[in-house]
Amino acid sequence: MKFRNATAADIAQICRLETLPQFRTFVGSWPPDEHLKNLADPDARYIVAEDEQGHVAAFAILRGLLSEHRAVELKRFVVGIPNQGTGRRFLAEIADRAFGEYRAHRLFLDVFVNNDRALHVYQAFGFRKEGIMRDAIYRDGTYHSLVLMSLLDGEYQSPAGRNG
């Protein structure tokens, strides 16, 4: 697995990943022009995980890189094939960049309350639940609540420094 900053050439694969039917319930999607606009924003960074064939296997969007509060949002985190360990390795890369390269004090995200797999991964990684954003998303004719979670720089240890 290779991690790198995304380019405009990756947007088609990013759009394909976020619109896979199995993610419709849990992942937002933007049209290509919205991604290109965000990709060009100096306050945001797109990061991809490439498989051995050079295809985008996962992607993440970080926002708030220029925040005076050093609060970086993990806006989107999509792994094409779950349960392969890709998500955990990629999340470690994202956190290392957020706290190292981008000097974040706080890395935060929101996740659907019924996304048990993601909640488990984030909690096991060290993210803490901060609260529920009730009926925050309207999708497919229904409101959905989100769990707000965060990880602070003082709580995070890079994988190299973790025990076992």
HELIX and SHEET records of a PDB file:
HELIX    1   1 ALA A    8  ASP A   10  5                                   3    
HELIX    2   2 ILE A   11  GLU A   18  1                                   8    
HELIX    3   3 PRO A   21  PHE A   23  5                                   3    
HELIX    4   4 PRO A   32  LEU A   39  1                                   8    
HELIX    5   5 THR A   86  ASP A   96  1                                  11    
HELIX    6   6 ARG A   97  GLU A  101  3                                   5    
HELIX    7   7 ASP A  116  PHE A  125  1                                  10    
HELIX    8   8 PRO A  159  GLY A  161  5                                   3    
SHEET    1   A 7 LYS A   2  ASN A   5  0                                        
SHEET    2   A 7 ALA A  44  GLU A  50 -1                                        
SHEET    3   A 7 VAL A  56  ARG A  63 -1                                        
SHEET    4   A 7 ALA A  71  VAL A  79 -1                                        
SHEET    5   A 7 ARG A 106  PHE A 112  1                                        
SHEET    6   A 7 THR A 142  LEU A 152 -1                                        
SHEET    7   A 7 ARG A 128  ARG A 139 -1                                        
END                                                                             
